[in-house]
Amino acid sequence: MGGLFSSPKVPKVPQETLDAQKRAEEKAAAQEREQMRQISARKKSRRTGGVRLLMGDPTAAEDKDTLGS
């Protein structure tokens, strides 16, 4: 009758399960950071894209071969 009045014991979670859960959380956080970085890069390119096109890229002009040179 001693089991009727005692509280139930919580089974221990295996360390492998805890490690797998931690790895999954870290992976999800890394993916979220990468997505935020990509979004901010897109926003930045939209803001500065017009200026970049107007100014031109001097290195791109050097790479092109023209007929006269």
N, CA, C and O atoms as a Tripos MOL2 file, in Angstrom:
@<TRIPOS>MOLECULE
protein
  276   275    69     0     0
PROTEIN
NO_CHARGES

@<TRIPOS>ATOM
      1 N           0.8090   -1.1910    0.0000 N.3       1 MET1
      2 CA          0.0000    0.0000    0.0000 C.3       1 MET1
      3 C           0.8600    1.2660    0.0000 C.2       1 MET1
      4 O           0.3350    2.3740   -0.1090 O.2       1 MET1
      5 N           2.1560    1.1040    0.1190 N.am      2 GLY2
      6 CA          3.0300    2.2610    0.1640 C.3       2 GLY2
      7 C           3.0520    3.0120   -1.1670 C.2       2 GLY2
      8 O           3.3360    4.2090   -1.1850 O.2       2 GLY2
      9 N           2.7600    2.3390   -2.2750 N.am      3 GLY3
     10 CA          2.7810    2.9620   -3.5810 C.3       3 GLY3
     11 C           1.5910    3.8610   -3.8390 C.2       3 GLY3
     12 O           1.6380    4.6860   -4.7510 O.2       3 GLY3
     13 N           0.5530    3.7320   -3.0870 N.am      4 LEU4
     14 CA         -0.6380    4.5310   -3.3030 C.3       4 LEU4
     15 C          -0.4510    5.9950   -2.9050 C.2       4 LEU4
     16 O          -1.0430    6.8900   -3.5080 O.2       4 LEU4
     17 N           0.3620    6.2270   -1.9040 N.am      5 PHE5
     18 CA          0.4810    7.5740   -1.3760 C.3       5 PHE5
     19 C           1.7410    8.3060   -1.8160 C.2       5 PHE5
     20 O           1.9010    9.4840   -1.4960 O.2       5 PHE5
     21 N           2.6350    7.6510   -2.5330 N.am      6 SER6
     22 CA          3.8670    8.3150   -2.9810 C.3       6 SER6
     23 C           3.6660    8.8970   -4.3810 C.2       6 SER6
     24 O           2.8540    8.4080   -5.1660 O.2       6 SER6
     25 N           4.4220    9.9450   -4.6680 N.am      7 SER7
     26 CA          4.2870   10.5680   -5.9860 C.3       7 SER7
     27 C           5.0550    9.7360   -7.0200 C.2       7 SER7
     28 O           6.0650    9.1150   -6.6890 O.2       7 SER7
     29 N           4.5830    9.7220   -8.2550 N.am      8 PRO8
     30 CA          5.2570    8.9280   -9.2730 C.3       8 PRO8
     31 C           6.6210    9.5320   -9.6290 C.2       8 PRO8
     32 O           6.7920   10.7510   -9.6240 O.2       8 PRO8
     33 N           7.5680    8.6750   -9.9320 N.am      9 LYS9
     34 CA          8.9150    9.1040  -10.2830 C.3       9 LYS9
     35 C           8.9670    9.3920  -11.7880 C.2       9 LYS9
     36 O           8.4100    8.6390  -12.5870 O.2       9 LYS9
     37 N           9.6370   10.4800  -12.1670 N.am     10 VAL10
     38 CA          9.8020   10.8460  -13.5720 C.3      10 VAL10
     39 C          11.0110   10.0830  -14.1030 C.2      10 VAL10
     40 O          12.0910   10.1450  -13.5140 O.2      10 VAL10
     41 N          10.8380    9.3620  -15.2130 N.am     11 PRO11
     42 CA         11.9820    8.6140  -15.7410 C.3      11 PRO11
     43 C          13.0490    9.5660  -16.2820 C.2      11 PRO11
     44 O          12.7330   10.6420  -16.7910 O.2      11 PRO11
     45 N          14.3170    9.1600  -16.1660 N.am     12 LYS12
     46 CA         15.4190    9.9770  -16.6550 C.3      12 LYS12
     47 C          15.4300    9.9470  -18.1840 C.2      12 LYS12
     48 O          15.1800    8.9130  -18.8030 O.2      12 LYS12
     49 N          15.7240   11.0940  -18.7710 N.am     13 VAL13
     50 CA         15.8210   11.1880  -20.2130 C.3      13 VAL13
     51 C          17.2470   10.8070  -20.6070 C.2      13 VAL13
     52 O          18.1990   11.3230  -20.0220 O.2      13 VAL13
     53 N          17.4140    9.9210  -21.5790 N.am     14 PRO14
     54 CA         18.7650    9.5230  -21.9810 C.3      14 PRO14
     55 C          19.5620   10.7250  -22.5120 C.2      14 PRO14
     56 O          19.0070   11.6360  -23.1260 O.2      14 PRO14
     57 N          20.8610   10.7020  -22.2610 N.am     15 GLN15
     58 CA         21.7400   11.7980  -22.6820 C.3      15 GLN15
     59 C          21.7400   11.9440  -24.2060 C.2      15 GLN15
     60 O          21.8570   13.0590  -24.7150 O.2      15 GLN15
     61 N          21.6100   10.8400  -24.9360 N.am     16 GLU16
     62 CA         21.5830   10.8900  -26.4010 C.3      16 GLU16
     63 C          20.4090   11.7310  -26.8940 C.2      16 GLU16
     64 O          20.5350   12.4920  -27.8540 O.2      16 GLU16
     65 N          19.2760   11.5850  -26.2300 N.am     17 THR17
     66 CA         18.0890   12.3490  -26.6060 C.3      17 THR17
     67 C          18.3030   13.8330  -26.3430 C.2      17 THR17
     68 O          17.9120   14.6700  -27.1560 O.2      17 THR17
     69 N          18.9190   14.1630  -25.2160 N.am     18 LEU18
     70 CA         19.1930   15.5550  -24.8860 C.3      18 LEU18
     71 C          20.1790   16.1610  -25.8910 C.2      18 LEU18
     72 O          20.0050   17.2990  -26.3280 O.2      18 LEU18
     73 N          21.2120   15.3960  -26.2520 N.am     19 ASP19
     74 CA         22.1920   15.8790  -27.2230 C.3      19 ASP19
     75 C          21.5550   16.0970  -28.5870 C.2      19 ASP19
     76 O          21.8320   17.0980  -29.2490 O.2      19 ASP19
     77 N          20.7050   15.1700  -29.0110 N.am     20 ALA20
     78 CA         20.0410   15.2950  -30.3080 C.3      20 ALA20
     79 C          19.1200   16.5160  -30.3230 C.2      20 ALA20
     80 O          19.0490   17.2330  -31.3210 O.2      20 ALA20
     81 N          18.4270   16.7440  -29.2310 N.am     21 GLN21
     82 CA         17.5320   17.8960  -29.1390 C.3      21 GLN21
     83 C          18.3340   19.2000  -29.1860 C.2      21 GLN21
     84 O          17.9180   20.1620  -29.8310 O.2      21 GLN21
     85 N          19.4710   19.2290  -28.5100 N.am     22 LYS22
     86 CA         20.3070   20.4280  -28.5030 C.3      22 LYS22
     87 C          20.8620   20.7000  -29.9000 C.2      22 LYS22
     88 O          20.8900   21.8490  -30.3410 O.2      22 LYS22
     89 N          21.3060   19.6520  -30.6010 N.am     23 ARG23
     90 CA         21.8100   19.8200  -31.9630 C.3      23 ARG23
     91 C          20.7190   20.3360  -32.8930 C.2      23 ARG23
     92 O          20.9710   21.1940  -33.7390 O.2      23 ARG23
     93 N          19.5120   19.8150  -32.7350 N.am     24 ALA24
     94 CA         18.3960   20.2510  -33.5770 C.3      24 ALA24
     95 C          18.0630   21.7200  -33.3170 C.2      24 ALA24
     96 O          17.7790   22.4650  -34.2540 O.2      24 ALA24
     97 N          18.0980   22.1380  -32.0570 N.am     25 GLU25
     98 CA         17.8270   23.5360  -31.7220 C.3      25 GLU25
     99 C          18.9090   24.4510  -32.2960 C.2      25 GLU25
    100 O          18.6010   25.5260  -32.8120 O.2      25 GLU25
    101 N          20.1750   24.0310  -32.2070 N.am     26 GLU26
    102 CA         21.2700   24.8350  -32.7530 C.3      26 GLU26
    103 C          21.1610   24.9430  -34.2730 C.2      26 GLU26
    104 O          21.4130   26.0010  -34.8490 O.2      26 GLU26
    105 N          20.7850   23.8390  -34.9110 N.am     27 LYS27
    106 CA         20.6360   23.8450  -36.3690 C.3      27 LYS27
    107 C          19.4990   24.7810  -36.7830 C.2      27 LYS27
    108 O          19.6310   25.5300  -37.7520 O.2      27 LYS27
    109 N          18.3980   24.7400  -36.0590 N.am     28 ALA28
    110 CA         17.2630   25.6180  -36.3670 C.3      28 ALA28
    111 C          17.6540   27.0840  -36.1660 C.2      28 ALA28
    112 O          17.2720   27.9420  -36.9620 O.2      28 ALA28
    113 N          18.4090   27.3710  -35.1120 N.am     29 ALA29
    114 CA         18.8390   28.7460  -34.8610 C.3      29 ALA29
    115 C          19.7870   29.2190  -35.9570 C.2      29 ALA29
    116 O          19.7160   30.3730  -36.3790 O.2      29 ALA29
    117 N          20.6690   28.3430  -36.4200 N.am     30 ALA30
    118 CA         21.6010   28.7070  -37.4880 C.3      30 ALA30
    119 C          20.8500   28.9690  -38.7950 C.2      30 ALA30
    120 O          21.1790   29.9000  -39.5300 O.2      30 ALA30
    121 N          19.8460   28.1490  -39.0770 N.am     31 GLN31
    122 CA         19.0480   28.3610  -40.2860 C.3      31 GLN31
    123 C          18.2920   29.6880  -40.2060 C.2      31 GLN31
    124 O          18.1890   30.4090  -41.1990 O.2      31 GLN31
    125 N          17.7760   30.0000  -39.0490 N.am     32 GLU32
    126 CA         17.0440   31.2520  -38.8800 C.3      32 GLU32
    127 C          17.9760   32.4480  -39.0630 C.2      32 GLU32
    128 O          17.6050   33.4370  -39.6960 O.2      32 GLU32
    129 N          19.1980   32.3560  -38.5030 N.am     33 ARG33
    130 CA         20.1750   33.4370  -38.6810 C.3      33 ARG33
    131 C          20.5390   33.5980  -40.1560 C.2      33 ARG33
    132 O          20.6620   34.7210  -40.6440 O.2      33 ARG33
    133 N          20.7110   32.4950  -40.8610 N.am     34 GLU34
    134 CA         21.0590   32.5490  -42.2820 C.3      34 GLU34
    135 C          19.9250   33.1730  -43.0940 C.2      34 GLU34
    136 O          20.1740   33.9670  -44.0010 O.2      34 GLU34
    137 N          18.7010   32.8230  -42.7780 N.am     35 GLN35
    138 CA         17.5650   33.4160  -43.4810 C.3      35 GLN35
    139 C          17.4830   34.9220  -43.2210 C.2      35 GLN35
    140 O          17.2170   35.6930  -44.1430 O.2      35 GLN35
    141 N          17.7050   35.3390  -41.9930 N.am     36 MET36
    142 CA         17.6790   36.7700  -41.6730 C.3      36 MET36
    143 C          18.8130   37.5020  -42.3950 C.2      36 MET36
    144 O          18.6300   38.6300  -42.8510 O.2      36 MET36
    145 N          19.9750   36.8680  -42.4980 N.am     37 ARG37
    146 CA         21.0940   37.4740  -43.2090 C.3      37 ARG37
    147 C          20.7660   37.6350  -44.6880 C.2      37 ARG37
    148 O          21.0690   38.6680  -45.2850 O.2      37 ARG37
    149 N          20.1460   36.6140  -45.2810 N.am     38 GLN38
    150 CA         19.7670   36.6870  -46.6880 C.3      38 GLN38
    151 C          18.7240   37.7760  -46.9170 C.2      38 GLN38
    152 O          18.8030   38.5060  -47.9050 O.2      38 GLN38
    153 N          17.7600   37.8950  -46.0300 N.am     39 ILE39
    154 CA         16.7310   38.9190  -46.1700 C.3      39 ILE39
    155 C          17.3470   40.3040  -46.0720 C.2      39 ILE39
    156 O          17.0140   41.1900  -46.8600 O.2      39 ILE39
    157 N          18.2410   40.4970  -45.1130 N.am     40 SER40
    158 CA         18.8650   41.8160  -44.9710 C.3      40 SER40
    159 C          19.7680   42.1170  -46.1640 C.2      40 SER40
    160 O          19.8810   43.2750  -46.5640 O.2      40 SER40
    161 N          20.4120   41.1060  -46.7400 N.am     41 ALA41
    162 CA         21.2390   41.3320  -47.9270 C.3      41 ALA41
    163 C          20.3720   41.7420  -49.1120 C.2      41 ALA41
    164 O          20.7560   42.6150  -49.8910 O.2      41 ALA41
    165 N          19.2080   41.1150  -49.2520 N.am     42 ARG42
    166 CA         18.2890   41.4900  -50.3330 C.3      42 ARG42
    167 C          17.8020   42.9250  -50.1640 C.2      42 ARG42
    168 O          17.7350   43.6830  -51.1320 O.2      42 ARG42
    169 N          17.4630   43.2940  -48.9260 N.am     43 LYS43
    170 CA         16.9990   44.6590  -48.6670 C.3      43 LYS43
    171 C          18.1010   45.6600  -48.9810 C.2      43 LYS43
    172 O          17.8440   46.7070  -49.5750 O.2      43 LYS43
    173 N          19.3200   45.3420  -48.5850 N.am     44 LYS44
    174 CA         20.4440   46.2430  -48.8270 C.3      44 LYS44
    175 C          20.7040   46.3830  -50.3240 C.2      44 LYS44
    176 O          20.9790   47.4840  -50.8030 O.2      44 LYS44
    177 N          20.6220   45.2950  -51.0570 N.am     45 SER45
    178 CA         20.8780   45.3640  -52.4950 C.3      45 SER45
    179 C          19.7800   46.1560  -53.2050 C.2      45 SER45
    180 O          20.0500   46.8200  -54.2050 O.2      45 SER45
    181 N          18.5720   46.0950  -52.7110 N.am     46 ARG46
    182 CA         17.4870   46.8830  -53.3070 C.3      46 ARG46
    183 C          17.7150   48.3780  -53.0760 C.2      46 ARG46
    184 O          17.4250   49.1990  -53.9450 O.2      46 ARG46
    185 N          18.2350   48.7190  -51.8990 N.am     47 ARG47
    186 CA         18.4930   50.1230  -51.5840 C.3      47 ARG47
    187 C          19.6540   50.6770  -52.4010 C.2      47 ARG47
    188 O          19.5710   51.7920  -52.9160 O.2      47 ARG47
    189 N          20.7330   49.9140  -52.5250 N.am     48 THR48
    190 CA         21.9370   50.4260  -53.1740 C.3      48 THR48
    191 C          22.0620   49.9790  -54.6180 C.2      48 THR48
    192 O          23.0220   50.3590  -55.2870 O.2      48 THR48
    193 N          21.1410   49.1980  -55.1150 N.am     49 GLY49
    194 CA         21.2340   48.6760  -56.4760 C.3      49 GLY49
    195 C          21.2430   49.7740  -57.5200 C.2      49 GLY49
    196 O          22.0010   49.6890  -58.4860 O.2      49 GLY49
    197 N          20.4150   50.8120  -57.3560 N.am     50 GLY50
    198 CA         20.3440   51.8880  -58.3280 C.3      50 GLY50
    199 C          21.6390   52.6680  -58.3960 C.2      50 GLY50
    200 O          22.0980   53.0180  -59.4840 O.2      50 GLY50
    201 N          22.2260   52.9420  -57.2630 N.am     51 VAL51
    202 CA         23.4790   53.6900  -57.2190 C.3      51 VAL51
    203 C          24.5750   52.8610  -57.8750 C.2      51 VAL51
    204 O          25.3940   53.4000  -58.6190 O.2      51 VAL51
    205 N          24.6010   51.5980  -57.6160 N.am     52 ARG52
    206 CA         25.6270   50.7290  -58.1720 C.3      52 ARG52
    207 C          25.5130   50.6670  -59.6930 C.2      52 ARG52
    208 O          26.5260   50.6610  -60.3910 O.2      52 ARG52
    209 N          24.2970   50.6200  -60.2030 N.am     53 LEU53
    210 CA         24.1200   50.5600  -61.6450 C.3      53 LEU53
    211 C          24.5120   51.8820  -62.3060 C.2      53 LEU53
    212 O          25.0850   51.8790  -63.3960 O.2      53 LEU53
    213 N          24.2140   52.9970  -61.6670 N.am     54 LEU54
    214 CA         24.5580   54.2890  -62.2390 C.3      54 LEU54
    215 C          26.0610   54.5450  -62.2160 C.2      54 LEU54
    216 O          26.6210   55.0910  -63.1660 O.2      54 LEU54
    217 N          26.6900   54.1560  -61.1510 N.am     55 MET55
    218 CA         28.1200   54.4170  -61.0110 C.3      55 MET55
    219 C          28.9340   53.4870  -61.9080 C.2      55 MET55
    220 O          29.9870   53.8850  -62.4060 O.2      55 MET55
    221 N          28.4810   52.2960  -62.1140 N.am     56 GLY56
    222 CA         29.2280   51.3420  -62.9200 C.3      56 GLY56
    223 C          30.3350   50.6940  -62.1140 C.2      56 GLY56
    224 O          30.8070   51.2560  -61.1260 O.2      56 GLY56
    225 N          30.7400   49.5310  -62.5310 N.am     57 ASP57
    226 CA         31.7880   48.7920  -61.8450 C.3      57 ASP57
    227 C          33.0510   48.8670  -62.6990 C.2      57 ASP57
    228 O          33.0870   48.2940  -63.7870 O.2      57 ASP57
    229 N          34.0800   49.5580  -62.2300 N.am     58 PRO58
    230 CA         35.2780   49.7120  -63.0480 C.3      58 PRO58
    231 C          35.9760   48.3750  -63.3320 C.2      58 PRO58
    232 O          36.6120   48.2270  -64.3760 O.2      58 PRO58
    233 N          35.8680   47.4160  -62.4330 N.am     59 THR59
    234 CA         36.5240   46.1400  -62.6730 C.3      59 THR59
    235 C          35.8110   45.3680  -63.7670 C.2      59 THR59
    236 O          36.4540   44.6170  -64.5010 O.2      59 THR59
    237 N          34.5040   45.5300  -63.8990 N.am     60 ALA60
    238 CA         33.7580   44.8370  -64.9470 C.3      60 ALA60
    239 C          34.1430   45.3800  -66.3080 C.2      60 ALA60
    240 O          34.1710   44.6220  -67.2780 O.2      60 ALA60
    241 N          34.4430   46.6760  -66.4140 N.am     61 ALA61
    242 CA         34.8170   47.2710  -67.6870 C.3      61 ALA61
    243 C          36.1920   46.7520  -68.1240 C.2      61 ALA61
    244 O          36.4290   46.6010  -69.3220 O.2      61 ALA61
    245 N          37.0830   46.4810  -67.2020 N.am     62 GLU62
    246 CA         38.4070   45.9720  -67.5180 C.3      62 GLU62
    247 C          38.3560   44.5330  -68.0050 C.2      62 GLU62
    248 O          39.1880   44.1250  -68.8150 O.2      62 GLU62
    249 N          37.4150   43.7770  -67.5320 N.am     63 ASP63
    250 CA         37.3210   42.3690  -67.8910 C.3      63 ASP63
    251 C          36.8340   42.1650  -69.3180 C.2      63 ASP63
    252 O          37.1420   41.1420  -69.9300 O.2      63 ASP63
    253 N          36.1010   43.0940  -69.8460 N.am     64 LYS64
    254 CA         35.5390   42.9460  -71.1760 C.3      64 LYS64
    255 C          36.6070   43.2370  -72.2280 C.2      64 LYS64
    256 O          37.3690   44.1940  -72.0950 O.2      64 LYS64
    257 N          36.6590   42.4310  -73.2490 N.am     65 ASP65
    258 CA         37.5670   42.6670  -74.3720 C.3      65 ASP65
    259 C          36.8050   43.3880  -75.4630 C.2      65 ASP65
    260 O          35.6990   42.9910  -75.8270 O.2      65 ASP65
    261 N          37.3890   44.4300  -75.9740 N.am     66 THR66
    262 CA         36.7580   45.1430  -77.0760 C.3      66 THR66
    263 C          37.5110   44.7970  -78.3590 C.2      66 THR66
    264 O          38.6160   44.2560  -78.3110 O.2      66 THR66
    265 N          36.9250   45.1030  -79.4700 N.am     67 LEU67
    266 CA         37.5260   44.7350  -80.7520 C.3      67 LEU67
    267 C          38.7940   45.5210  -81.0330 C.2      67 LEU67
    268 O          39.7090   44.9730  -81.6480 O.2      67 LEU67
    269 N          38.8940   46.7410  -80.6290 N.am     68 GLY68
    270 CA         40.0380   47.5850  -80.9770 C.3      68 GLY68
    271 C          41.2530   47.3680  -80.1030 C.2      68 GLY68
    272 O          42.3150   47.8980  -80.4300 O.2      68 GLY68
    273 N          41.1710   46.6350  -79.0290 N.am     69 SER69
    274 CA         42.3330   46.5330  -78.1650 C.3      69 SER69
    275 C          42.8670   45.1460  -77.9800 C.2      69 SER69
    276 O          43.8510   44.9540  -77.2650 O.2      69 SER69
@<TRIPOS>BOND
     1     1     2 1
     2     2     3 1
     3     3     4 2
     4     3     5 am
     5     5     6 1
     6     6     7 1
     7     7     8 2
     8     7     9 am
     9     9    10 1
    10    10    11 1
    11    11    12 2
    12    11    13 am
    13    13    14 1
    14    14    15 1
    15    15    16 2
    16    15    17 am
    17    17    18 1
    18    18    19 1
    19    19    20 2
    20    19    21 am
    21    21    22 1
    22    22    23 1
    23    23    24 2
    24    23    25 am
    25    25    26 1
    26    26    27 1
    27    27    28 2
    28    27    29 am
    29    29    30 1
    30    30    31 1
    31    31    32 2
    32    31    33 am
    33    33    34 1
    34    34    35 1
    35    35    36 2
    36    35    37 am
    37    37    38 1
    38    38    39 1
    39    39    40 2
    40    39    41 am
    41    41    42 1
    42    42    43 1
    43    43    44 2
    44    43    45 am
    45    45    46 1
    46    46    47 1
    47    47    48 2
    48    47    49 am
    49    49    50 1
    50    50    51 1
    51    51    52 2
    52    51    53 am
    53    53    54 1
    54    54    55 1
    55    55    56 2
    56    55    57 am
    57    57    58 1
    58    58    59 1
    59    59    60 2
    60    59    61 am
    61    61    62 1
    62    62    63 1
    63    63    64 2
    64    63    65 am
    65    65    66 1
    66    66    67 1
    67    67    68 2
    68    67    69 am
    69    69    70 1
    70    70    71 1
    71    71    72 2
    72    71    73 am
    73    73    74 1
    74    74    75 1
    75    75    76 2
    76    75    77 am
    77    77    78 1
    78    78    79 1
    79    79    80 2
    80    79    81 am
    81    81    82 1
    82    82    83 1
    83    83    84 2
    84    83    85 am
    85    85    86 1
    86    86    87 1
    87    87    88 2
    88    87    89 am
    89    89    90 1
    90    90    91 1
    91    91    92 2
    92    91    93 am
    93    93    94 1
    94    94    95 1
    95    95    96 2
    96    95    97 am
    97    97    98 1
    98    98    99 1
    99    99   100 2
   100    99   101 am
   101   101   102 1
   102   102   103 1
   103   103   104 2
   104   103   105 am
   105   105   106 1
   106   106   107 1
   107   107   108 2
   108   107   109 am
   109   109   110 1
   110   110   111 1
   111   111   112 2
   112   111   113 am
   113   113   114 1
   114   114   115 1
   115   115   116 2
   116   115   117 am
   117   117   118 1
   118   118   119 1
   119   119   120 2
   120   119   121 am
   121   121   122 1
   122   122   123 1
   123   123   124 2
   124   123   125 am
   125   125   126 1
   126   126   127 1
   127   127   128 2
   128   127   129 am
   129   129   130 1
   130   130   131 1
   131   131   132 2
   132   131   133 am
   133   133   134 1
   134   134   135 1
   135   135   136 2
   136   135   137 am
   137   137   138 1
   138   138   139 1
   139   139   140 2
   140   139   141 am
   141   141   142 1
   142   142   143 1
   143   143   144 2
   144   143   145 am
   145   145   146 1
   146   146   147 1
   147   147   148 2
   148   147   149 am
   149   149   150 1
   150   150   151 1
   151   151   152 2
   152   151   153 am
   153   153   154 1
   154   154   155 1
   155   155   156 2
   156   155   157 am
   157   157   158 1
   158   158   159 1
   159   159   160 2
   160   159   161 am
   161   161   162 1
   162   162   163 1
   163   163   164 2
   164   163   165 am
   165   165   166 1
   166   166   167 1
   167   167   168 2
   168   167   169 am
   169   169   170 1
   170   170   171 1
   171   171   172 2
   172   171   173 am
   173   173   174 1
   174   174   175 1
   175   175   176 2
   176   175   177 am
   177   177   178 1
   178   178   179 1
   179   179   180 2
   180   179   181 am
   181   181   182 1
   182   182   183 1
   183   183   184 2
   184   183   185 am
   185   185   186 1
   186   186   187 1
   187   187   188 2
   188   187   189 am
   189   189   190 1
   190   190   191 1
   191   191   192 2
   192   191   193 am
   193   193   194 1
   194   194   195 1
   195   195   196 2
   196   195   197 am
   197   197   198 1
   198   198   199 1
   199   199   200 2
   200   199   201 am
   201   201   202 1
   202   202   203 1
   203   203   204 2
   204   203   205 am
   205   205   206 1
   206   206   207 1
   207   207   208 2
   208   207   209 am
   209   209   210 1
   210   210   211 1
   211   211   212 2
   212   211   213 am
   213   213   214 1
   214   214   215 1
   215   215   216 2
   216   215   217 am
   217   217   218 1
   218   218   219 1
   219   219   220 2
   220   219   221 am
   221   221   222 1
   222   222   223 1
   223   223   224 2
   224   223   225 am
   225   225   226 1
   226   226   227 1
   227   227   228 2
   228   227   229 am
   229   229   230 1
   230   230   231 1
   231   231   232 2
   232   231   233 am
   233   233   234 1
   234   234   235 1
   235   235   236 2
   236   235   237 am
   237   237   238 1
   238   238   239 1
   239   239   240 2
   240   239   241 am
   241   241   242 1
   242   242   243 1
   243   243   244 2
   244   243   245 am
   245   245   246 1
   246   246   247 1
   247   247   248 2
   248   247   249 am
   249   249   250 1
   250   250   251 1
   251   251   252 2
   252   251   253 am
   253   253   254 1
   254   254   255 1
   255   255   256 2
   256   255   257 am
   257   257   258 1
   258   258   259 1
   259   259   260 2
   260   259   261 am
   261   261   262 1
   262   262   263 1
   263   263   264 2
   264   263   265 am
   265   265   266 1
   266   266   267 1
   267   267   268 2
   268   267   269 am
   269   269   270 1
   270   270   271 1
   271   271   272 2
   272   271   273 am
   273   273   274 1
   274   274   275 1
   275   275   276 2
@<TRIPOS>SUBSTRUCTURE
     1 MET1         2 RESIDUE 1 A MET
     2 GLY2         6 RESIDUE 1 A GLY
     3 GLY3        10 RESIDUE 1 A GLY
     4 LEU4        14 RESIDUE 1 A LEU
     5 PHE5        18 RESIDUE 1 A PHE
     6 SER6        22 RESIDUE 1 A SER
     7 SER7        26 RESIDUE 1 A SER
     8 PRO8        30 RESIDUE 1 A PRO
     9 LYS9        34 RESIDUE 1 A LYS
    10 VAL10       38 RESIDUE 1 A VAL
    11 PRO11       42 RESIDUE 1 A PRO
    12 LYS12       46 RESIDUE 1 A LYS
    13 VAL13       50 RESIDUE 1 A VAL
    14 PRO14       54 RESIDUE 1 A PRO
    15 GLN15       58 RESIDUE 1 A GLN
    16 GLU16       62 RESIDUE 1 A GLU
    17 THR17       66 RESIDUE 1 A THR
    18 LEU18       70 RESIDUE 1 A LEU
    19 ASP19       74 RESIDUE 1 A ASP
    20 ALA20       78 RESIDUE 1 A ALA
    21 GLN21       82 RESIDUE 1 A GLN
    22 LYS22       86 RESIDUE 1 A LYS
    23 ARG23       90 RESIDUE 1 A ARG
    24 ALA24       94 RESIDUE 1 A ALA
    25 GLU25       98 RESIDUE 1 A GLU
    26 GLU26      102 RESIDUE 1 A GLU
    27 LYS27      106 RESIDUE 1 A LYS
    28 ALA28      110 RESIDUE 1 A ALA
    29 ALA29      114 RESIDUE 1 A ALA
    30 ALA30      118 RESIDUE 1 A ALA
    31 GLN31      122 RESIDUE 1 A GLN
    32 GLU32      126 RESIDUE 1 A GLU
    33 ARG33      130 RESIDUE 1 A ARG
    34 GLU34      134 RESIDUE 1 A GLU
    35 GLN35      138 RESIDUE 1 A GLN
    36 MET36      142 RESIDUE 1 A MET
    37 ARG37      146 RESIDUE 1 A ARG
    38 GLN38      150 RESIDUE 1 A GLN
    39 ILE39      154 RESIDUE 1 A ILE
    40 SER40      158 RESIDUE 1 A SER
    41 ALA41      162 RESIDUE 1 A ALA
    42 ARG42      166 RESIDUE 1 A ARG
    43 LYS43      170 RESIDUE 1 A LYS
    44 LYS44      174 RESIDUE 1 A LYS
    45 SER45      178 RESIDUE 1 A SER
    46 ARG46      182 RESIDUE 1 A ARG
    47 ARG47      186 RESIDUE 1 A ARG
    48 THR48      190 RESIDUE 1 A THR
    49 GLY49      194 RESIDUE 1 A GLY
    50 GLY50      198 RESIDUE 1 A GLY
    51 VAL51      202 RESIDUE 1 A VAL
    52 ARG52      206 RESIDUE 1 A ARG
    53 LEU53      210 RESIDUE 1 A LEU
    54 LEU54      214 RESIDUE 1 A LEU
    55 MET55      218 RESIDUE 1 A MET
    56 GLY56      222 RESIDUE 1 A GLY
    57 ASP57      226 RESIDUE 1 A ASP
    58 PRO58      230 RESIDUE 1 A PRO
    59 THR59      234 RESIDUE 1 A THR
    60 ALA60      238 RESIDUE 1 A ALA
    61 ALA61      242 RESIDUE 1 A ALA
    62 GLU62      246 RESIDUE 1 A GLU
    63 ASP63      250 RESIDUE 1 A ASP
    64 LYS64      254 RESIDUE 1 A LYS
    65 ASP65      258 RESIDUE 1 A ASP
    66 THR66      262 RESIDUE 1 A THR
    67 LEU67      266 RESIDUE 1 A LEU
    68 GLY68      270 RESIDUE 1 A GLY
    69 SER69      274 RESIDUE 1 A SER
